Amino acid sequence: MDALVGFLNDILWGPWFIYAILLVGLFFSIITRFMQVRHIKDMFVLMFKGEKSEKGISSFQAMSIALSGRVGTGNIAGTATAIGMGGPGAVFWMWAIAFIGAATAYVESTLAQIYKEEKETEYRGGPAFYIEKGTGQKWFGILFAVVAVIAMLILMPGVQSNAISGAVENAFGLAPWITGLIIAVLLGAIIIGGVKSIANAAQVIVPFMAAAYIIMALIIIAMNISEIPAVIGLIFSSAFGAQELFGGIVGSAIAWGVKRGIYSNEAGQGTGAHPAAAAEVSHPAKQGIVQAASVYIDTLLICSATAFMILFTGMYNVHDEKSDKIIVQHESKQEEIYPTIFTGEFGQKDYTGDAQISYAQTIKEGATYTQHAVESAIPGFGAPFVAIALFFFAFTTIMAYYYIAETNVAYLFTGTAEKIGIWVAKIAILIAAFLGTVRTSDLAWAMGDVGLGLMVWVNVIAILIVMKPAIIALKDYEKQKKEGKDPQFDPTKLGIKNADFWVERNKERQGK
């Protein structure tokens, strides 16, 4: 299993693909004229304007579900892992992929709104829907749906639950299998209520924990206020190899920054497009703009909070993948394991011995780095605080995974088969979440990377093919705003085909 998963990751996450994702985000940024900058104000105004309906959820609820998926293990353990494998410079590349990824998030979420469908009790949409309607190739939509179901139900939940169990065991000494049972029971109670239940839970949990986490980071920064110039300088110099110590791992900084950045903010993965389609809005571009904001919140705020806590307190190791050796070691729990010769800037200790550290160990220590960072600032508080934060972040991510899987099951099946498929999905994700708590961390992350890679491959190819309606929608939104109107969407007028939901809605309005 380990060998197969490793082989798939080598194919899916080759260096050329890392750079291709960066180029795709840059392309969408240019073609939308950097909407992620021009529409920053609209992002946060529209976030709170949308109203939910009998079949649709509000813009804020849709963004909360999207943030549930984006804000998870990647923000705590993933950010720490990026630093551990790519050095402080990886943080810069996480920022970079978030900035340009916001434009990608706009495109995929707007497409989801344009091509959504109205079911009996709710709106459904996402990549499978816009792929089929945008390309006219149903097999292409089925391909994404199948990949998404496998990724969301089997490959990726284990990453979240594994990180929860590791952090909880470190903080409270609770056996992983007990944590697994708790996760399964709570998750089952929420997902049985469907999208409305998930949205109601997400809109309460996510903002509260995000605010608490950011406040903790600000406290730690304030306690080390004099180090701000040095830490910022370290991030930028390491990102481009100007910092001698990290000069040999610039490639790793880019690769891990991009990989963990995409894992965290999910831009291009297509996951955020699913809840975007469920929002009740008058124009698809509105929700696309809101979803772009969720990428900023995820990476520029929450991932940065983790990075700053770790870098300001100096609680991290850096592992050179090529030599399989520690090049920087100063994380407190490793003091007695690796010999060091001197303490440098931020308490860094340069490793000169022959001991080696495995990729698996660096992954496992991800959340622990963050726990130790808070612990060093506020003794006795770090481990439980991060464990609780990680529990809620990762738990809501698993909720979002279920919703995405359910949407794709609804795409693949109809009638009785759909109902059976949804129940199978509920059972499958509960089992996967439980097994993830007792699975080895390196295998859990590697399987998660396979699931992520498959979805990104299919979705990015698709949105490059069907992006035009999203660009037309943005221009139409901007034109109507300039005219002082509340933008309303008319696909027929804009020459957009197969946007059946909007065509029918406009007919109903005209009839009234």
N, C-alpha and C positions, 0 to 999 in steps of 0.2 A: 504493500500500500504506500509506504513512504517513498519508494523509488518511482512509482507511477505518478504520485502527486507531484514529486519534484520534477519529473520529466515534463508534465503538463505545464507547470509554472515556468520552466525554461522557455517553452514555446510561447506561452501567452504573455509573458512579461520580459521578452527579449529587449535589449537596449534600444533597438530601432522603434519598438512599440511605445516605450517611455517617451521618446522624443516626438513620436507621431501624435500622442495625446496632447502634448504641449502645443504642437503646431495646429491641431484642430481647434483647441481653445483660442489660440491667437487668431485663427482664421475667422471664427465666429465673432470675436471681439471687433475685428476690423470691419466685417460685413454689417454688423449692427451699429457701427460707428461708436463702439465702446459704450453700449447702453448701460453697462454696469457702473459707469461713472456719471453719465448724463441723467440717469433716472434714479439716483440714490434717494432723493426726496420722495419720489413717487413710491419707491419700495416700501417705505415705512408708513406713508399715508394710506396706501391701498391695503396694507396689511390688516388695518383695523376697520376698514370701510365695508367689506363684503358682508352680506347677510345670509345666514343659512336658510334653507327651505325644507319642504317635506322630503325632497329627494337629494338635495345638495347640502354640503357643509359650508361653513364660512371660510373666507380667505385665511383667517387666522388659524382656524382648525386645520385646514389643508396644509398650511405651513408648519403647524405643530406636528402633524403626522410626518411630514417630510423631515423636519428636524429630529423627530424620534428616530428616523432611519439614519440621518446624518450624524447626530450626536450620540456616540456610543463608545465602545472600546477603543475605536480609532483615535478619539480625542484624548484619552488618558494613557492607555497602554501603547496605542499605535504611535502617538507623538513621541513618547519616551523611547520606543523601539527605533523610530527614525533617527533620533539623536544617537542612540546606542550603536547603530549600524552605519550611519552616515556623518556623525559628528554634528556640532551645532549648526553647520551650514545647511543641513537638511531642512531646518525650520524656514529658511528663506525660500526654498523651493516648494515647501508646503504653501507658503503665502502666494507664491507665483501661480501655482496651479489653481488656487482658490480665486485669485483675481481674474484670470482668463477663463476659469471654469464657470464663473458666474454667467458669462454669455452663453456657454453651452447649456447651462441649467435653464436659461430663458428659452432657448430654442426648443428643447425637448418638452418643457412644461407647457409652452404655448401650443405646440403641435398636439399634445395630449388633450388640451381644451378644445381645439378646433375639431378634432376627430372623435370626441367622446360620444358615448351612446347613453340613452335613457332607458334604464331597466325598470322593472315593476316598482321597486322601492328606493332605487338610488342611481346615481350616475356612475358609469364605468368608463375607464379609458386608460391609456398608457401606451408604451411602445408597440405592443402587439397590434393594437387598434390603429395607430397612425402608420405603422409599417404597411399593413394590409391596404388601408384606404389611400395612402400616399403613393404606394408603388403599384397597387393593383395585383400584388403577388401574395396570395393567402399563405402559401408555404413559408414565406419569409416571416410573416406574423406568427405562424405556428412555431417556427424555429425559436424565435425570441421567447414566446410563452413557455415552451418546454424548458429552455435553458433557465428562465427565471424561476419556474416552479422548483427545479432541481436545486438551484442555488439558494433560494429563499427557505426551502423546507429541509434541505439535507446538508449542504456545504457550509452555509454561513451562520446559522444560529449558534453552532458550537463555539465560534470565536467569541461571541458575546457572553455566553454562559460560562465558558472556561475562564474568562477574565474575571467574571463575578466570583466564581468559586475560589480562584487563587487569592483575590484581594480579601474576601471574607475569611478564608482560612488563616491568612497572615494577620488579620486584625482581631478576629474573635476565636480562632482555633476551631471553627466549625468544619466538620468533615464535608468534603465536596458532594457526596451523595445526598446529604441532608439539604445542602443549598440547592441541589438539583430538584429535589422534591418541592421545596418552597417555590422555586421559579415556576415549575410546572403547574402547581395548584393556582397561583396568582394569575399566570398567563391564561390558563383555561377559563378562569372566572371572567376575564375581560374579553377575550376574543369570541366567546360564545355569543356576545351581543352584536357582533359585526362592526361595520365601519363607524356607526354613530357612537358606539361604546368606546371604541379605540380613540376616536377623535376627542371625546369628552375627557378621557383619562390623559391623553397626550397634552391637551391645552392647559392642564393644571400642573402635571408633573414636570414637563420640560422647561417652561419658563422659570419655575421655582428653583429647580436644581441648577440650571444654567446661571442664574443670578447669584446663588450661594457660592458656586464654584469660582465665578469671576471675582466676587468680593474677596474670597480667600487669596486668590492670586494677587489682588491689589494690596492686601495686607502684607504679604511676603515681599512684594516689590517696595512698599513703603519702608519696610524694615531694612532693606538693602538699597536705599535710594541712591547712594553714592556710586553704586556699581552700574547704573543704567548705561552710561556711555560705553563702558568696557564690554558689557554683555551684548549690546546692539552691534558694536564693532566686531565682536567675536563671531556673531551670526553672519554678518556680511563678508568678512574676510575669509571665513571658513567656506562659505558658499562658492567662492571663486578660486580657492586654493592659495590665497595670499597669506593665510596663517600657516606657517611652516609645518607645524605639528600635524595639520590635516591636509596638507598639500597632496598627499598620495591617495586620498580617498574622495576626491572631488566627484568622480563618477558615481561613487556610492551615495554621496550627499544628494546628487540629482535624482538618482534612481529611487532611493528610499524616500526622499521628500515627495516626489511625484506619486509613487505607489501608495504611500501612507496618506498623502493628501487626497488622492482619489478615493481611497478606502473610506476616509473620514467624510469628505464633503459630497461624494457620490456624483459629482457633475460628470455627465457622460455615461453613467451607469444605467440611467433610465428609471431608477427607483423613485426619485422625487416626482417624476411625471405622473405616477399613478394617483397619489392623493391630489395633485394639481387638477386632474380631470374631474375630481369629485366636487370641486368648489363651485359655488353659485356666484357667477360674475356676469357682467353685461358684455364683456369683451375678453377674448382669450389672452391678449397681451397683458391684461391686468394681472392675472395669476402668474404668467410667465415672469413678470417683473418682481412679484412678491417672492417667487421661488428662487430668483437670483439672490435676493437678500438672505435667504436661509443658508446659502453657501458662505456668505460673509460672516454670519453669526457663528456658524460651525467652526470655521478655520481661523478667521482673523480675531475672533474673540475667545472661543473655548479652547481650541488647540494652542493658541498663543498663551493662554493662561497656564496650561500645562507646561509648555516650553519654558516660560519665564520662571515658574516655580522651581523647575529642575535646574536651569542654568544659573539663576541667582543664588541658589543654595549649593550648587556644585555637586548635586547628588546623581551622578551618572558615570557610566563607563563608555568607552568607544572601542568598538571591535572592528579590526581590519579583516574583511571577508577574505581577501586574497591570501594573507599570511596566516589567517585564523588566530591572530594574537591580539591581545589588548594593547592599544597604543596610548590610551589614557585611562587611568583607573583611580577613582577616588570615591566611589559610592560606598557608604559606611559599612554595609553588610559584607563587603568583600575585603575589608582591611587586612584580615588575617590570612587570606587565601593567596593574594598576589604580592610579591615583594616589590617595593618601590624605592626610588633613590632620592627624590626631593619633591617638595610641594611647590607648585607654581601658582599662576594666576587663578583665582577663584578656588584655591585648594586643589587644583589638578595635580595628579601624581603620574609622572611618566613611567610607564612600565618597561622594565629592561630584562626581566627574567625569561624563562623558557616555557612557563605555563601557558596554556591555551584556553580559550573559552569558546563554547559552541554557539552556533546560531540559536539553538533551542534555549540555551540558558539566557541569552540576551533577550529573547522574546519573553521568556517567563518572568524576567526581572522588570519588564516594562512598567506595569502598574506599581511594582515595588519601588522603583525610582521615584515616582510621584508621591507615594506614601512617605518615603524617607525625606523627601524635600519638605513636605508640610511638617513632618515630625521634627526636623531640625530647627524649624522656625517656632513651632508651638509644640513642645514636648508632650507626649501622651494623647495628642489629638490627630496626628497625621494619618495613622493607619485606619482608624475607624471612619474618619471623614471621607477619605478617598474610597474606602470600601463601600460606604453608603452612596456616595456620588456615582461610583461606577455601577453599583447595583441598579440605580434608577436610570442612568444613561443607557446602559446595555439592555436592561429589561424593556424599556420603551422601544429600543431598536428591534428587538425580537417581535414586539407587537407590530411594528411597521412591516417587518418581513412577512408576517402572516397576512396582513392586509394586501400586500403586493402579490403574494402567492394566490390568495383568494381571487383577486382580480383576474389573474391569468388563467386560473381554473375556470372562471366564468367565461373567459374568452374561448377556451378550448371546448367547453361542453355547454349543453342547454338542457332545460327540463330536469327530469329525474337524475340524469347523469351528472348535471351540474351540482345538484344538492348532495349527491353521494360524494362527488369529488371534493366539495367544500368540507364535509365531515372528515374525509380521509386527510385533507390538508391540516385540519385542526389536530388530529391525532399525531400526524407525522411531525409537526413542529414541536409538539410537547415532548415527544420521544427524543428528537434531535437536541432540544435544549437540555434535557436531562443528561443525555450521553455526553454532551459537550463539557459538562462539569467534571466528568471523570476521565476524559480523554487527555492525552499528553498535549501540552500547549503548542509545541512546534507543529504537530500534525493538524491541530485545530486551525491554526493560522494559515498553514499551507493549503488546506482544503478551502478555507475562506478565500484565499487569493485565487484559487482556480475558479471558484464560483464568480467572483468579481470580474476576473479576466474574461470569462466567457460572455458575461452580460455586456461588458464594455465593448468588446469586439463587435458583437452583433448590433448593439444600439448605435455606436458611433458611425459605423458604415451606413446604417439606415438613415440617421438624421442628416448625414452629408447628402444623401440622395433626395430626401423629402423636405429639406429645410425651407424651401421657397415660401410656402404659406406663412411660416412664422415671421419671415422678414417682411412680407406684405402686411401682415397683421400689425407689426410694430410701426410701420410707416402710416398705416391707417389710424392707429391709436394716437400717434403724435399729431397727425393732421387734424383730427377731431378735437384734441386737447387745445391745439393752437386756435381753433375756431371758438373756443369757450364752451364746448359741449362735453357732456358725460359720454365717453365713447360707447357706441353700440355696434355690434358686429353683424355685418351682412355679407356672408361669403359669396352669394350670387353676384352682388355688385362688384366684388373684388376679383371675381373669376376663379374662386377656389372651389374645386369640385369635391364631392363626397363628404362634405360637412353637413350631413343629414340632420343632426340634432338642431343646428342653428337655422337651417332652412325651415324646419317645422316650427321652431319657436317664433320665427319672424312671421310666418303665416298665421299663427295663433294671435299674435299681437295685432296684426293688420285686421284680422277678423273682428277683434274687439273694438 
